[in-house]
Amino acid sequence: MSDRELLLQAFERGTLVRPSPTHMSFVDVVRALAHASGVEVPLNEHSRDLASHLRGVQHLVFLLADGMGINLVDRIPRNSWIRRNTRRSIHATFPSTTTTAVTSIATGEHPATHAVAGWWVHLPALRAPATVFLHDRAEDGKSLTDLGLGADDLSPSPPLLPRMTREVRLVVPEGIADSPYTMRMGGDCERIAYRTHGEAVEAIVRALGASAGPTFTYWYTPSPDAEEHDHGVEADRVFNALGDLDEAAETLAEALEDGGAPWRIVGTADHGHLDLDPRLEVAKEDPLLAHLDASPAGDMRVQFWHVRTGAEAEFEAAFQQRFAGSFYLIRAREAEALGLFGPEPWSDVMHRRAGSHVSISSGAAAMRFEGIPGIAGYRRMQSGHSGLSPQEMQVPLIIAGEATSNGGWGI
């Protein structure tokens, strides 16, 4: 049985989640928010339904909680703000990883189009992977700016937020507020840096209080993702971090309610988490690399392989011998046909970046190329993401604010 057939069986059993336009997705949420903010974007039934609940809203806040899978939300107290305001589960983007999801926010597009499909993205101009958020060549950390590449070379699609007709601001941790990626994502929009959730809420309330017209606020928090990576999904620190975020979000909601203007908080996550088991590695001098034109790119649970023309059969045999049972290996054209990276055909950029083959974790297995710095951190890491497991792909849709006229959300 081929790996494609095995992958389809995993979808049928429910051990992996198949992205599908029949299920509400992260991109549907982004497009609904964009539509409510004056940007012309494609809408389907899911995004159109959500957009209908955002009409006439003065203050629209989009909360992105990194790593907050629906499995975490289901385990926090029922009276918590996040739990009370979670309306349903939606699908994350695939790969289920932050760079991919945030690029969908930045562009309003699926990964099949925007082509930022993982933490490390193959850039044909370098014939090597780049680390998107760090804006460097992955293998040696050399700045892409010094190599003559800008943020627009990583994400060539036009940024979405500067096209909104609302007053837009980005509220992000101080370590990333002035990064090349954040600056391109926000354009001339205001960027507010913060250190704690309390600071973020204070800054948002202060800014909205001084705003005369309609606003859109993008609030990104790295919790509980950071705690999950370091301690695993079951750790007390994860739920303590989520509790802190819950308290901050409720404080923001109360302040918006007191302000009197119509408001909504729409929240979700870029992905969930799954503990790593096993942790696999591809060494710097690994025989597998002899079949490639470039180092592997992607993420821990999905990799893109640029196999030399004529070496496909040898590579597939060598990969299967090493990783069968832990990873499925399919041709890139099969991944496109299955719609794993979004319902649209792949863009030319995605075709060039994806190479010839895609490997996808069968569950909890992870894989890391030793030739990219950070292997020691990978070996210490307890939990990760980017795969198709339900734990990674199912994230909450949170909607807080005034209920619709018929007394329900209808989502």
C-alpha positions as CSV (number, residue, x, y, z in Angstrom):
1,M,0.0,0.0,0.0
2,S,1.4,3.4,-1.0
3,D,2.0,6.2,1.6
4,R,-0.7,8.2,-0.1
5,E,-3.2,5.4,0.6
6,L,-2.0,5.1,4.2
7,L,-2.4,8.8,4.6
8,L,-6.0,8.6,3.3
9,Q,-6.7,5.8,5.8
10,A,-5.4,7.9,8.6
11,F,-7.8,10.7,7.6
12,E,-10.7,8.2,7.5
13,R,-9.8,6.8,10.9
14,G,-9.6,10.3,12.4
15,T,-6.0,9.8,13.6
16,L,-5.1,12.7,11.3
17,V,-7.2,15.7,10.2
18,R,-7.6,16.3,6.5
19,P,-8.0,20.1,5.7
20,S,-11.2,20.6,3.8
21,P,-13.3,23.6,2.7
22,T,-16.4,21.8,4.2
23,H,-15.0,22.6,7.7
24,M,-14.4,26.2,9.0
25,S,-10.8,27.1,8.8
26,F,-8.4,29.6,10.3
27,V,-8.3,31.4,6.9
28,D,-12.1,31.7,6.9
29,V,-11.8,33.6,10.2
30,V,-9.1,35.9,8.8
31,R,-11.2,36.7,5.7
32,A,-14.3,37.4,7.8
33,L,-12.3,39.9,9.8
34,A,-10.9,41.5,6.7
35,H,-14.3,41.7,5.1
36,A,-15.6,43.4,8.3
37,S,-12.7,45.8,8.0
38,G,-13.4,47.0,4.5
39,V,-11.1,44.7,2.5
40,E,-12.5,42.8,-0.6
41,V,-11.6,39.1,0.0
42,P,-13.1,35.8,-1.2
43,L,-15.8,34.6,1.2
44,N,-17.3,31.1,1.6
45,E,-20.3,30.2,3.7
46,H,-18.1,30.0,6.8
47,S,-16.5,33.4,6.5
48,R,-19.7,35.0,5.3
49,D,-21.5,33.7,8.4
50,L,-18.9,34.9,10.8
51,A,-18.7,38.3,9.0
52,S,-22.4,38.7,9.5
53,H,-21.8,38.9,13.3
54,L,-19.2,41.6,12.9
55,R,-21.4,44.2,11.2
56,G,-21.7,47.6,12.9
57,V,-18.9,46.9,15.3
58,Q,-16.8,49.9,16.4
59,H,-14.0,48.0,18.1
60,L,-12.9,44.7,16.6
61,V,-10.1,42.8,18.5
62,F,-8.5,39.7,17.0
63,L,-6.7,37.7,19.7
64,L,-4.2,35.0,18.5
65,A,-3.1,32.8,21.3
66,D,-0.1,30.8,20.2
67,G,-0.5,27.0,20.8
68,M,-4.0,27.1,22.4
69,G,-5.5,24.0,20.9
70,I,-9.1,23.0,21.5
71,N,-7.8,20.1,23.7
72,L,-6.5,22.7,26.2
73,V,-9.6,24.8,26.1
74,D,-11.7,21.7,26.9
75,R,-9.7,21.2,30.1
76,I,-9.9,24.6,31.6
77,P,-12.7,25.5,34.0
78,R,-16.1,25.9,32.5
79,N,-16.6,29.3,34.0
80,S,-13.4,30.7,32.5
81,W,-13.8,33.5,30.0
82,I,-12.1,31.5,27.2
83,R,-14.3,28.5,27.8
84,R,-17.5,30.5,28.1
85,N,-16.9,32.3,24.8
86,T,-15.6,29.4,22.7
87,R,-18.2,28.8,20.0
88,R,-16.8,25.9,18.1
89,S,-13.6,24.1,16.9
90,I,-12.1,25.1,13.6
91,H,-9.1,23.8,11.6
92,A,-5.7,25.4,11.8
93,T,-3.7,26.0,8.6
94,F,-1.4,23.2,7.6
95,P,1.4,23.1,8.4
96,S,0.0,23.8,11.9
97,T,2.7,26.3,12.8
98,T,3.0,30.0,13.7
99,T,4.8,31.3,10.6
100,T,2.2,29.7,8.3
101,A,-0.8,31.0,10.3
102,V,0.6,34.5,10.8
103,T,1.3,34.8,7.1
104,S,-2.3,33.8,6.5
105,I,-3.2,36.8,8.7
106,A,-0.8,39.0,6.9
107,T,-2.1,38.1,3.5
108,G,-5.6,36.6,3.9
109,E,-4.4,33.6,1.9
110,H,-4.0,29.8,2.3
111,P,-0.5,28.4,2.5
112,A,-1.0,27.0,-1.0
113,T,-0.9,30.6,-2.2
114,H,1.3,32.5,0.2
115,A,3.9,29.6,0.3
116,V,5.2,30.2,3.8
117,A,4.7,26.5,4.7
118,G,6.8,26.0,7.8
119,W,9.3,27.5,10.2
120,W,12.0,27.0,7.5
121,V,11.1,28.0,3.9
122,H,13.2,27.0,0.9
123,L,14.2,30.1,-1.1
124,P,15.2,29.3,-4.7
125,A,17.3,32.5,-4.7
126,L,19.5,30.9,-2.0
127,R,19.0,27.3,-2.9
128,A,18.6,26.9,0.9
129,P,16.0,27.3,3.6
130,A,15.4,30.6,5.4
131,T,14.0,31.1,8.9
132,V,11.1,33.4,8.2
133,F,10.6,35.2,11.5
134,L,14.3,35.5,12.2
135,H,14.9,36.8,8.6
136,D,18.0,34.8,8.1
137,R,19.6,32.0,6.1
138,A,18.8,29.0,8.3
139,E,22.1,27.1,8.0
140,D,24.4,29.9,9.1
141,G,22.2,32.6,10.5
142,K,23.3,35.2,8.0
143,S,20.8,38.1,7.6
144,L,18.7,37.9,4.5
145,T,19.0,41.7,4.3
146,D,22.8,41.3,3.9
147,L,22.1,38.7,1.2
148,G,19.9,41.2,-0.7
149,L,16.5,39.8,0.3
150,G,13.7,41.6,2.0
151,A,10.6,40.5,3.9
152,D,8.6,40.8,0.6
153,D,10.8,38.0,-0.8
154,L,9.6,35.7,2.0
155,S,5.9,36.7,1.6
156,P,5.4,38.1,-1.9
157,S,1.6,38.5,-1.4
158,P,0.5,42.1,-0.6
159,P,-0.1,42.7,3.2
160,L,-3.7,42.7,4.3
161,L,-3.8,44.9,7.4
162,P,-2.7,48.2,5.7
163,R,-5.6,47.8,3.3
164,M,-8.2,47.9,6.1
165,T,-10.5,50.9,6.3
166,R,-10.4,50.8,10.1
167,E,-7.8,52.3,12.3
168,V,-5.4,49.3,12.7
169,R,-2.8,48.5,15.3
170,L,-0.7,45.5,16.1
171,V,-0.1,44.6,19.8
172,V,2.8,42.2,19.9
173,P,5.6,41.2,22.3
174,E,8.4,43.7,22.4
175,G,10.9,41.2,21.0
176,I,9.2,41.1,17.6
177,A,7.5,44.5,17.3
178,D,10.3,45.9,15.1
179,S,11.2,42.7,13.2
180,P,11.3,42.9,9.4
181,Y,8.3,40.5,9.3
182,T,6.1,42.5,11.7
183,M,7.0,45.8,10.0
184,R,6.0,44.5,6.6
185,M,2.8,42.8,8.0
186,G,1.7,46.1,9.5
187,G,3.0,48.6,7.0
188,D,2.3,52.1,8.4
189,C,-0.1,50.8,11.0
190,E,0.7,51.5,14.7
191,R,2.7,48.8,16.5
192,I,2.5,48.5,20.3
193,A,5.1,46.4,22.1
194,Y,4.3,44.8,25.4
195,R,5.9,42.6,28.0
196,T,3.0,41.1,30.0
197,H,-0.7,40.4,29.2
198,G,-1.6,43.1,31.7
199,E,0.4,45.7,29.7
200,A,-1.2,44.6,26.5
201,V,-4.7,45.0,27.9
202,E,-3.8,48.5,29.3
203,A,-2.4,49.6,26.0
204,I,-5.4,48.3,24.0
205,V,-7.9,50.0,26.3
206,R,-5.9,53.3,26.2
207,A,-5.6,53.2,22.4
208,L,-9.3,52.4,21.8
209,G,-10.4,55.1,24.2
210,A,-8.5,57.7,22.1
211,S,-9.9,56.4,18.8
212,A,-12.8,58.3,17.1
213,G,-13.6,55.8,14.3
214,P,-13.8,52.1,13.8
215,T,-10.7,50.1,14.9
216,F,-9.1,46.7,14.3
217,T,-6.6,45.5,16.9
218,Y,-4.4,42.4,16.3
219,W,-3.2,41.1,19.6
220,Y,-0.7,38.2,19.5
221,T,0.5,36.3,22.6
222,P,3.2,33.6,22.6
223,S,1.4,31.8,25.5
224,P,0.8,29.0,26.0
225,D,3.0,27.8,23.1
226,A,6.3,28.7,24.9
227,E,5.3,26.8,28.0
228,E,4.2,23.7,26.0
229,H,7.5,23.5,24.1
230,D,9.5,23.7,27.3
231,H,7.4,21.5,29.6
232,G,4.9,19.5,27.5
233,V,1.2,19.8,27.1
234,E,0.3,18.3,30.5
235,A,2.4,20.7,32.5
236,D,1.0,22.9,35.2
237,R,2.9,25.9,33.8
238,V,0.9,25.5,30.6
239,F,-2.4,25.9,32.4
240,N,-1.1,28.6,34.6
241,A,-0.1,30.6,31.5
242,L,-3.5,30.0,30.0
243,G,-5.1,31.2,33.2
244,D,-3.2,34.4,33.0
245,L,-4.3,35.0,29.5
246,D,-7.9,34.2,30.4
247,E,-7.9,36.8,33.1
248,A,-6.4,39.4,30.8
249,A,-8.9,38.7,28.1
250,E,-11.8,39.0,30.5
251,T,-10.4,42.3,31.8
252,L,-10.3,43.6,28.2
253,A,-13.8,42.4,27.5
254,E,-15.1,44.2,30.6
255,A,-13.3,47.4,29.6
256,L,-14.8,47.3,26.1
257,E,-18.3,46.7,27.6
258,D,-17.8,49.7,29.9
259,G,-16.8,51.8,26.9
260,G,-20.3,51.7,25.5
261,A,-19.3,51.3,21.8
262,P,-20.3,48.1,19.9
263,W,-17.4,45.7,20.1
264,R,-16.3,42.1,19.4
265,I,-13.3,40.0,20.5
266,V,-12.6,37.2,18.0
267,G,-10.0,34.8,19.2
268,T,-8.4,31.7,18.0
269,A,-5.0,29.9,17.9
270,D,-2.5,29.2,15.2
271,H,-2.2,25.5,16.2
272,G,-2.3,23.1,19.1
273,H,0.4,20.9,20.5
274,L,1.4,17.3,20.7
275,D,4.3,15.8,22.8
276,L,7.3,14.6,20.6
277,D,7.7,10.9,20.3
278,P,10.0,9.9,18.7
279,R,12.5,12.7,18.0
280,L,14.2,11.8,14.7
281,E,17.2,13.5,13.1
282,V,18.8,13.9,9.7
283,A,22.5,14.4,10.2
284,K,24.7,16.9,8.5
285,E,26.4,14.2,6.5
286,D,23.4,12.0,6.2
287,P,23.4,9.7,3.1
288,L,19.8,10.8,2.4
289,L,21.2,14.3,1.5
290,A,23.1,12.8,-1.4
291,H,19.8,12.6,-3.3
292,L,19.0,16.3,-2.8
293,D,19.7,19.6,-4.6
294,A,19.1,21.5,-1.3
295,S,18.8,21.0,2.4
296,P,15.3,19.9,3.6
297,A,12.9,22.7,4.6
298,G,9.5,22.8,6.4
299,D,9.1,22.1,10.1
300,M,9.2,19.3,12.7
301,R,6.2,17.3,11.4
302,V,6.3,18.2,7.7
303,Q,9.3,18.5,5.5
304,F,9.9,19.5,1.8
305,W,12.5,17.6,-0.1
306,H,14.2,18.9,-3.3
307,V,15.2,15.6,-4.9
308,R,17.6,15.6,-7.8
309,T,15.9,14.6,-11.1
310,G,16.5,10.9,-11.7
311,A,17.1,10.2,-8.0
312,E,13.5,9.9,-7.0
313,A,13.2,6.2,-6.7
314,E,16.5,5.9,-4.7
315,F,15.4,8.7,-2.4
316,E,12.0,7.1,-1.8
317,A,13.5,3.7,-1.0
318,A,16.1,5.2,1.4
319,F,13.5,7.4,3.1
320,Q,11.1,4.4,3.6
321,Q,13.8,2.3,5.0
322,R,14.6,4.9,7.6
323,F,11.2,6.5,8.5
324,A,8.4,4.2,7.4
325,G,5.8,4.1,10.2
326,S,6.8,7.5,11.5
327,F,6.4,9.6,8.3
328,Y,4.4,9.3,5.1
329,L,6.3,10.4,2.0
330,I,4.2,11.6,-1.0
331,R,5.0,13.5,-4.1
332,A,4.4,17.2,-4.0
333,R,1.8,17.0,-6.8
334,E,-0.1,14.5,-4.6
335,A,0.0,16.9,-1.7
336,E,-1.4,19.6,-4.0
337,A,-4.2,17.3,-5.3
338,L,-5.2,16.4,-1.7
339,G,-5.7,20.0,-0.9
340,L,-3.6,19.8,2.3
341,F,-2.2,23.3,2.1
342,G,-5.5,24.9,1.1
343,P,-8.3,24.4,-1.5
344,E,-6.8,26.5,-4.2
345,P,-4.1,25.3,-6.7
346,W,-0.6,26.0,-5.6
347,S,1.0,29.3,-6.6
348,D,4.1,29.3,-8.7
349,V,6.0,30.3,-5.6
350,M,4.7,27.4,-3.6
351,H,5.6,25.0,-6.4
352,R,9.2,26.3,-6.4
353,R,9.5,26.2,-2.7
354,A,8.0,22.8,-2.1
355,G,10.4,20.7,-4.2
356,S,9.5,17.2,-5.3
357,H,8.4,15.4,-2.2
358,V,6.6,16.1,1.1
359,S,6.9,14.0,4.3
360,I,4.2,14.2,6.9
361,S,4.3,12.8,10.4
362,S,1.9,9.9,11.1
363,G,1.2,11.3,14.5
364,A,3.6,12.4,17.3
365,A,6.9,11.7,15.4
366,A,9.1,14.7,14.7
367,M,12.1,15.2,12.5
368,R,14.9,17.8,12.5
369,F,17.8,18.5,10.2
370,E,21.0,18.8,12.2
371,G,22.5,21.2,9.6
372,I,20.3,24.0,10.9
373,P,21.5,25.5,14.3
374,G,19.3,24.8,17.3
375,I,19.5,21.0,17.4
376,A,20.2,21.0,21.1
377,G,17.0,22.9,21.8
378,Y,15.1,20.4,19.7
379,R,16.5,17.6,21.8
380,R,15.3,19.3,25.0
381,M,11.9,20.2,23.6
382,Q,9.0,18.4,25.1
383,S,6.1,19.2,22.7
384,G,5.8,20.5,19.2
385,H,3.5,21.1,16.3
386,S,3.2,21.5,12.5
387,G,1.5,18.2,11.8
388,L,-2.0,17.0,11.0
389,S,-2.9,15.4,14.3
390,P,-6.3,16.5,15.9
391,Q,-4.3,17.9,18.8
392,E,-2.4,20.2,16.5
393,M,-5.1,21.0,13.9
394,Q,-8.2,21.6,16.0
395,V,-8.3,25.1,17.5
396,P,-11.1,27.2,19.2
397,L,-13.1,30.0,17.7
398,I,-13.8,32.5,20.4
399,I,-16.4,35.2,19.9
400,A,-17.2,37.7,22.7
401,G,-19.4,40.8,22.5
402,E,-23.1,41.5,22.0
403,A,-25.2,38.6,20.9
404,T,-26.9,38.7,17.5
405,S,-30.5,39.9,17.2
406,N,-31.9,36.4,17.2
407,G,-30.3,35.6,20.5
408,G,-27.6,33.2,19.1
409,W,-24.4,33.1,17.1
410,G,-25.5,30.7,14.5
411,I,-21.9,29.5,13.9
